[in-house]
Amino acid sequence: MPVRQPLVSLRARRLPRRRDALFLAMAVLVVAADQSTKWLIRQTLERGSAWPGDWPVKIVHITNSGAAFGMLQGAGPLLVVASLIGLGAIAIYLFNPDFAHPLTQAGLALMFGGAVGNLIDRIRSGEVVDFIKFPHFWAFNVADSSITIGVLLLAWAMLTEGEKKSNAENS
């Protein structure tokens, strides 16, 4: 005679699937936004040009063969390997119950999507298209922004969870 599983067990099994689907949807949206904006820049702006010419914040067409902030120029293969390791680490964290907080999941999804977006460029052409340019700052793209926001969300989630655990232990 088959043993019936409790309802709680079935719900507990369904939650990770929903959480994983949200993670995947967020990461896919980041990749789609990143790749579509880079395609638009490649199609509409000549490399090295900027639009509009007289505004402080510009849309530019710049390529970067290095990492963030212009570091490691020409280190494409190293950056591909580092990206793959980072993606693997994020995937491992996803299966860790300590990283089930929604802010943590959102941060990891943003980081994952951004890493995939830039990895596609590195594999395709050996360089990343950057197109948002503020005065006195390096040009960046949607993937870079997603990674930065993801890191900030992850740090915030870890800090707030650490405070909650500390308060619970002191009570």
Backbone as a ProteinNet text record, in pm:
[ID]
protein_1_A
[PRIMARY]
MPVRQPLVSLRARRLPRRRDALFLAMAVLVVAADQSTKWLIRQTLERGSAWPGDWPVKIVHITNSGAAFGMLQGAGPLLVVASLIGLGAIAIYLFNPDFAHPLTQAGLALMFGGAVGNLIDRIRSGEVVDFIKFPHFWAFNVADSSITIGVLLLAWAMLTEGEKKSNAENS
[TERTIARY]
84.7	0	89.5	68.3	153.8	133.2	241.2	237.6	204.6	109.7	72.4	168.9	214.2	303.8	221.7	269.2	195.6	193.7	91.1	73.3	190.2	245.2	357.9	476	499.3	610.4	593.9	472.5	447.7	466.6	420	439.1	585.8	658.5	801.3	875.8	831.4	894.6	861.2	742.3	699.1	767.7	795.3	857	991.7	1083.8	1210.2	1189.6	1094.1	1070.3	1023.3	933	885.8	1000.3	1078.6	1193.1	1293.8	1318.6	1411.2	1357.2	1225.9	1165.4	1178.7	1159.5	1175.3	1320.7	1412.9	1555.2	1586.7	1542.6	1570.9	1507.2	1383.6	1315.7	1390.4	1434.5	1506.5	1639.7	1711.9	1840.3	1820.9	1718.5	1691.8	1653.9	1576.2	1540.5	1663.9	1756.4	1880.4	1959.3	1974.8	2049.5	1981.4	1848.2	1775.1	1790.2	1777	1792.5	1934.9	2031.3	2171.4	2203.2	2168.4	2202.3	2125.4	1999.6	1922.5	1973.9	2013.3	2067.1	2203.1	2285.4	2415.3	2395.8	2299.5	2270.8	2226.7	2138.7	2089.6	2204.9	2295.5	2411.5	2497.6	2524.6	2607.6	2542.6	2408.7	2337.6	2322.2	2319.7	2285	2400.2	2504.6	2616.7	2747	2821.5	2954.9	3042.3	3135.6	3227.4	3303.3	3306	3374.9	3288.8	3166.2	3080.7	2990.9	2932.5	2848	2722.4	2616.9	2490.8	2426.8	2364.6	2376.2	2509	2552.7	2685.5	2703	2595.2	2612.9	2556.7	2516.9	2467.2	2580.2	2571.7	2677.9	2673	2553.4	2539.5	2517	2598.7	2594.2	2572.3	2515.6	2512.2	2630.6	2721.3	2842.8	2853.4	2941.7	2971.5	3120.2	3148.4	3285.9	3295.3	3408.8	3429.8	3540	3531.2	3621.9	3667.2	3796.3	3848.3	3893.3	3870.2	3912.1	3794.1	3821.6	3720.5	3664.5	3593.4	3533	3639	3599.3	3683.2	3812.3	3810	3923.9	4040.8	4023.6	4132.6	4146	4261.8	4291.6	4259.9	4294.1	4270.7	4340.3	4268	4322.8	4327.8	4271.3	4275.8	4148.4	4099.3	3974.1	3962.9	4060.3	4048.5	4042.2	4121.6	4118	3980.5	3923.3	3793.2	3681	3693.6	3594.7	3598.7	3719.1	3733.1	3680.4	3714.7	3666.6	3515.1	3455.7	3309	3245.5	3302.3	3248.5	3258.5	3368.6	3384.1	3280.8	3262.5	3162.4	3021.6	2987.9	2855.6	2838	2943.5	2936.7	2916.3	2985.6	2969.9	2827.8	2771.2	2633	2538.2	2558.8	2473.4	2483	2602.3	2619.2	2545.1	2557.4	2488.7	2337.4	2285.4	2140.8	2085.8	2166.6	2121.3	2145.8	2203.4	2230.1	2109.5	2048.5	1928.9	1952.5	2076.1	2104.6	2087	2081	2066.7	1925.6	1828.1	1689.3	1618.1	1681	1619	1590.8	1473.3	1438.4	1538.6	1592.8	1693	1820.2	1857.3	1974.3	1950.5	1833.3	1799.4	1799.3	1741	1736.6	1878.3	1961.5	2099.4	2175.8	2159.7	2228.1	2176.7	2046.7	1989.5	2044	2052.4	2107.8	2254.6	2329.4	2470.8	2486.7	2405.4	2412	2379.4	2268.4	2229	2332.5	2388.1	2491.6	2617.2	2656.9	2776.4	2754.2	2635.1	2605.9	2605.1	2545.3	2540.1	2677.9	2768.5	2904.6	2982.7	2954.8	3023.1	2988.2	2863.9	2824.1	2909.9	2927.3	3009.5	3154.8	3209.3	3350	3374	3281.2	3296.7	3276.3	3176.8	3144.2	3254.2	3301.5	3393.5	3519.7	3533.9	3652.9	3649	3536.6	3523.4	3376.4	3354.2	3220.5	3185.3	3061.9	3014.4	2967.4	3023.8	2980.6	2919.3	2812	2744.4	2685.4	2688	2637.5	2758.9	2765.4	2885.1	2847.5	2888.3	2874.6	3008.5	3005	3131.8	3222.6	3350.9	3452.9	3429.3	3366.7	3342.1	3353.9	3387	3401.5	3265.4	3266.2	3143.3	3105.5	2976.4	2927.6	2805.4	2748.5	2633.4	2531.2	2425.9	2319.6	2374.7	2459.3	2516.5	2598.9	2681.9	2762.5	2673.6	2567.9	2474.1	2406.6	2366.5	2299.5	2392.1	2516	2612.7	2632.6	2647.8	2668.1	2547.6	2428.7	2306.2	2291.8	2324.5	2316.9	2410.3	2532.4	2628.5	2576.4	2520.6	2466.1	2347.9	2258.4	2145.7	2194.5	2292.4	2347.4	2409.9	2486.8	2548.9	2442.4	2340.8	2233.8	2159.4	2128.6	2059.3	2144	2272.9	2359.9	2370.5	2378.6	2386.5	2257.8	2143.4	2016.2	1987.1	2022.2	2002.6	2096.5	2220.2	2315.7	2267.6	2207.4	2152.8	2036.2	1948.8	1834.2	1881.2	1982.6	2035.7	2100.9	2174.3	2240	2139.2	2031.3	1926.3	1853.3	1831.1	1762.3	1849.1	1980.2	2069.9	2078.9	2071.1	2082.1	1952.6	1842.1	1713.7	1695.5
-117.6	0	124.3	218	337.6	427.8	489.4	582	720.1	786.7	922.8	1021.8	1113.2	1216.1	1330.2	1386.2	1498.8	1618.6	1700.4	1818.4	1915.4	1927.3	2018.1	1976.4	1847	1798.7	1837.4	1827	1864.5	2014.1	2095.8	2240.5	2277.6	2211.9	2241.4	2209.9	2104.1	2070.1	2169.6	2226.9	2321.2	2457.1	2499.6	2630.5	2647.9	2551.1	2572	2584.9	2514.2	2525.5	2665.2	2722.7	2858.8	2957.6	2939.1	3027.2	3016.3	2894.3	2874.3	2936.1	2926.2	2985.3	3137.5	3197.9	3343.2	3383.7	3306.2	3332.5	3326.8	3219.8	3201.2	3311.6	3348.1	3454	3586.1	3618.7	3743.6	3742.5	3632.3	3622.1	3631.5	3565.6	3570	3711.1	3781.9	3920.5	4010	3989.2	4068.5	4040.1	3912.2	3877	3936.7	3925.7	3979.4	4131.5	4200.8	4346.7	4385.6	4314.3	4344.3	4322.4	4208.1	4176.4	4264	4294.2	4377.9	4522	4575.6	4712.4	4718.3	4616.8	4614.2	4601.1	4520.2	4506.4	4641.2	4709.9	4840	4940	4940.4	5030.5	4995.4	4866.4	4825.8	4863.9	4862.1	4891.5	5041.2	5123.4	5264.3	5362.6	5325	5417.3	5359.7	5443.2	5403.3	5385.8	5292.8	5271.9	5400.9	5441.3	5562.9	5688.2	5679.9	5798.8	5805.2	5924.9	5948.5	6024.1	6005.1	6074.5	6106.2	6214.6	6340.3	6406.3	6492	6550.2	6649.1	6718.4	6825.9	6793.6	6674	6635.5	6577.1	6589.5	6530.5	6376.6	6318.6	6173	6139.4	6045.8	6014.9	5865.5	5837.3	5702.1	5693.6	5601.5	5589.6	5447.4	5428.4	5294	5270.6	5205.3	5175.2	5024.8	4966.9	4825.7	4813.5	4708	4687.1	4541.8	4518.8	4382.4	4338.1	4423.5	4392.1	4372.2	4389.4	4373.7	4510.7	4516.3	4640.8	4747.9	4872	4989.4	4986.3	4918.5	4917.3	4830.9	4751.3	4665.5	4542.8	4484.2	4358.4	4363.4	4473.3	4484.6	4371.3	4309.5	4202.3	4066.6	4054.7	3928.3	3846.9	3842.9	3775.5	3632.5	3544.3	3405.2	3392.1	3471.6	3469.9	3513.9	3615.5	3665.6	3567	3491.8	3387.3	3280	3235.6	3133.8	3187.2	3311.3	3370.8	3381	3415.8	3424.1	3287.4	3185	3049.4	3002.4	3034.1	2998.8	3074.2	3203.6	3282.3	3228.7	3191.1	3134.2	3002.9	2922.1	2796.7	2822	2921.8	2954.6	3001.1	3082.2	3127.9	3009.3	2917.3	2798.6	2714.8	2702.2	2626.1	2695.6	2827.1	2901.6	2885.6	2870.3	2855.9	2735.4	2631.3	2509.8	2512.3	2620	2633.9	2698.5	2631.9	2688.1	2822.6	2853.8	2983.3	3098.8	3068.9	3172	3176.2	3141.3	3136.9	3271.4	3368.6	3499.2	3561.4	3622.9	3679.7	3783.2	3867.1	3964.6	3895	3788.4	3711.7	3650.3	3591.5	3530.6	3634.9	3751	3857.1	3903.6	3922.6	3963.9	3861.8	3734	3629.1	3621.8	3640.1	3637	3751.8	3871.4	3986.1	3962.5	3909.3	3881.6	3774.3	3669.3	3560.4	3611.4	3683.6	3737.3	3831.9	3918.9	4010.9	3938.3	3837.9	3761.1	3688.2	3631.4	3562.8	3663.5	3780.9	3882.7	3923.8	3951.3	3989.5	3870.4	3749.7	3630.2	3604.2	3625.8	3609.5	3699.2	3824.5	3917.3	3871.2	3828.7	3788.1	3667.1	3572.8	3454	3489.2	3572.7	3609	3692.9	3796.8	3889.3	3922	3868	3895.1	4027.3	4099.2	4228.4	4254.5	4344.6	4378.7	4519	4537.6	4669.7	4745	4861.8	4951.7	5073.8	5127.9	5237.7	5345.9	5332.5	5437.6	5509.1	5639.6	5714.5	5838.2	5838.9	5956.3	6029.7	6161.2	6235.2	6180.5	6172.1	6130.4	5988.9	5903.3	5765.1	5676.3	5551	5456.5	5427.9	5392.7	5351.7	5211.6	5183.9	5053.7	5014.8	4897.9	4845.8	4786.1	4727.7	4670.1	4556.3	4472.5	4361.3	4411.7	4512.3	4569.7	4626	4695.9	4753	4643.7	4536.8	4425.9	4358.7	4339	4278.3	4367.9	4497.5	4591.8	4593.8	4604.4	4604.4	4470.7	4361.5	4229.4	4216.4	4266.2	4262.1	4344.7	4462.7	4547.3	4479.1	4416.9	4344	4227.8	4155.2	4042.4	4089.6	4196.9	4250.6	4297.8	4365.8	4413.7	4296.6	4195.4	4078.3	4010.3	3997.7	3932.8	4015.2	4147.1	4232.8	4228.2	4237.7	4238.1	4101.8	3994.3	3860.4	3838.4	3888.4	3876.9	3951	4069.4	4145.4	4071.7	4011.7	3938.2	3818.4	3745.1	3630.3	3674.3	3786.7	3838	3881.2	3950.2	3991.9	3871.7	3769	3648.6	3575.5	3572.3	3506	3583.1	3716.2	3797.9	3801.7	3760.5	3764	3647.9
0	0	0	-96	-103.1	18	58.2	171.9	119.4	181	140.7	203.7	121.8	172.3	231.2	340.5	399.4	305.6	318.7	235.5	249	369.2	392.4	305.6	293.5	214	67	14.8	-124	-145.1	-50.2	-61.2	-53	36.2	51.6	-77.4	-148	-274.1	-384.2	-380.4	-481.9	-467	-343.4	-320.4	-390.8	-380.4	-452.2	-602.6	-658.4	-801.4	-837	-758.4	-782.8	-766.7	-660.7	-636.6	-750.5	-796.4	-907.4	-1035.9	-1057.3	-1177.4	-1174.2	-1057.2	-1045.4	-1068.7	-1012.5	-1033.2	-1182.6	-1247.5	-1389.2	-1473.8	-1441.9	-1517.6	-1504.1	-1383.1	-1361.7	-1436.9	-1430.9	-1500.5	-1651.8	-1704.1	-1848.3	-1890.9	-1810	-1842.5	-1848.5	-1756.2	-1757.5	-1884.9	-1919.3	-2040.9	-2163.3	-2170.3	-2285.8	-2296	-2183.3	-2183.9	-2221.4	-2166.3	-2195.4	-2342.6	-2394.4	-2533.4	-2632.3	-2601.5	-2695.1	-2695.9	-2580.9	-2580.4	-2648.9	-2630.6	-2698.4	-2849.5	-2891.9	-3034.9	-3091.7	-3017.6	-3062.7	-3077.9	-2982.7	-2989.9	-3110.8	-3131.3	-3245.9	-3378.6	-3383.6	-3507.5	-3534.3	-3429.4	-3448.6	-3429.8	-3358.4	-3333.8	-3387.8	-3454.8	-3498.7	-3374.2	-3381.2	-3268.8	-3241.2	-3114.3	-3073.9	-3074.3	-3126.9	-3130.6	-3006.9	-2986.1	-2868.8	-2910.1	-2832.7	-2854.9	-2720.3	-2695.5	-2769.8	-2736.4	-2822.8	-2810.4	-2697	-2656.7	-2559.1	-2420.1	-2393.2	-2260.5	-2177.4	-2045.1	-1962	-1963.3	-1958.8	-1967.1	-2113.8	-2163.9	-2306.7	-2330.2	-2445.5	-2497.6	-2594.2	-2568.2	-2647.8	-2703.4	-2795.8	-2845.7	-2822.7	-2711.4	-2671	-2650.5	-2685.9	-2654.9	-2551.2	-2472.8	-2361.7	-2364.8	-2380.8	-2382.1	-2243	-2143.7	-2007.9	-1915.3	-1787.9	-1683.9	-1647.3	-1537.8	-1491.7	-1469.8	-1497.3	-1474.2	-1555.8	-1669.7	-1759.4	-1715.2	-1612.4	-1565.6	-1656.1	-1658.5	-1728.4	-1877.7	-1943.5	-2087.3	-2162.3	-2254.5	-2336.2	-2268.7	-2150	-2075.5	-2096.7	-2220.4	-2252.5	-2203.6	-2236.2	-2190.8	-2038.4	-1968.7	-1822.6	-1771.7	-1834.1	-1792.1	-1824.3	-1932.8	-1964	-1855.3	-1818.9	-1714.4	-1581.1	-1547.1	-1421.6	-1421.5	-1535.3	-1544.8	-1523.2	-1583.5	-1568.1	-1422.8	-1357.9	-1215.8	-1132.7	-1160.8	-1088.9	-1108.9	-1231.8	-1258.8	-1183.4	-1178.5	-1102.3	-954.1	-900.1	-757.6	-727.8	-815.2	-795.1	-798.5	-892.1	-901.4	-773.8	-718.2	-593.1	-478.6	-470.2	-364.7	-373	-492.9	-509	-435	-421.2	-354.7	-204.3	-153.6	-11	56.2	155.1	220	287.8	323.5	386.5	288.5	160.1	59.3	1.9	85.2	39.1	54.7	119.2	138.1	1	-17.6	-148.6	-200.4	-112.5	-157.6	-205.7	-137.3	-178.3	-315.1	-332	-460.4	-571.7	-545.7	-646.5	-681.3	-579.7	-603.1	-685.9	-651.9	-727.5	-871.5	-891.1	-1026.1	-1110.2	-1052.7	-1124.7	-1160.4	-1065.4	-1090.5	-1198.3	-1190.8	-1287.8	-1428.1	-1439.8	-1570.7	-1628	-1544.1	-1590.4	-1634.9	-1559	-1596.2	-1728.6	-1747.6	-1874	-1989.5	-1968.5	-2073.3	-2120.4	-2027.3	-2066.4	-2121.2	-2069.7	-2119	-2265.9	-2302.5	-2443	-2532.3	-2493	-2571.8	-2579	-2465.4	-2461.4	-2551.7	-2550	-2633.6	-2780.7	-2809	-2947.3	-3012.7	-2942.4	-3008.8	-2929.2	-2810.5	-2729.6	-2656.7	-2669	-2601.1	-2569.8	-2476.4	-2429.7	-2478.8	-2521.4	-2562.7	-2438.4	-2413.8	-2306.7	-2372.6	-2313.1	-2383.6	-2294.9	-2165.3	-2076.5	-2019.3	-2039.7	-1999.9	-1920	-1793.6	-1707.5	-1707.4	-1684.6	-1679.5	-1569.4	-1598.1	-1500.9	-1449.3	-1530	-1489.1	-1612.6	-1590.9	-1700.7	-1763.2	-1889.2	-1957.1	-1907.2	-1906.6	-1859.8	-1939.4	-1907.6	-1980.3	-1883.1	-1935.2	-1852	-1765.8	-1823.1	-1746.5	-1628.6	-1652.9	-1544.8	-1434.9	-1475.2	-1377.7	-1297.2	-1363.4	-1294.8	-1194.8	-1233.8	-1141.6	-1019.8	-1040.8	-930.1	-836.5	-892.5	-810.1	-737.9	-806.7	-744.7	-625.3	-638.8	-527.6	-410.1	-438.9	-331.6	-262	-338.7	-278.9	-193.4	-244.2	-169.5	-38.4	-43.7	78.1	176.6	126.1	213	276.9	199.2	253.1	360.5	335.6	433.9	561.3	546.4	665.2	746.3	680.3	753.1	814.8	745	801.6	919.6	908.2	1018.2	1141.6	1121.9	1233.9	1297.5	1218.2	1271.2	1353.4	1302.2	1375.8	1505.6	1499.9	1619.2	1723.4	1680.4	1771.6	1830.7	1751.1	1799.8	1903	1881	1976.2	2106.8	2101.4	2222.1	2301.9	2241.4	2312	2404.8
[MASK]
+++++++++++++++++++++++++++++++++++++++++++++++++++++++++++++++++++++++++++++++++++++++++++++++++++++++++++++++++++++++++++++++++++++++++++++++++++++++++++++++++++++++++++

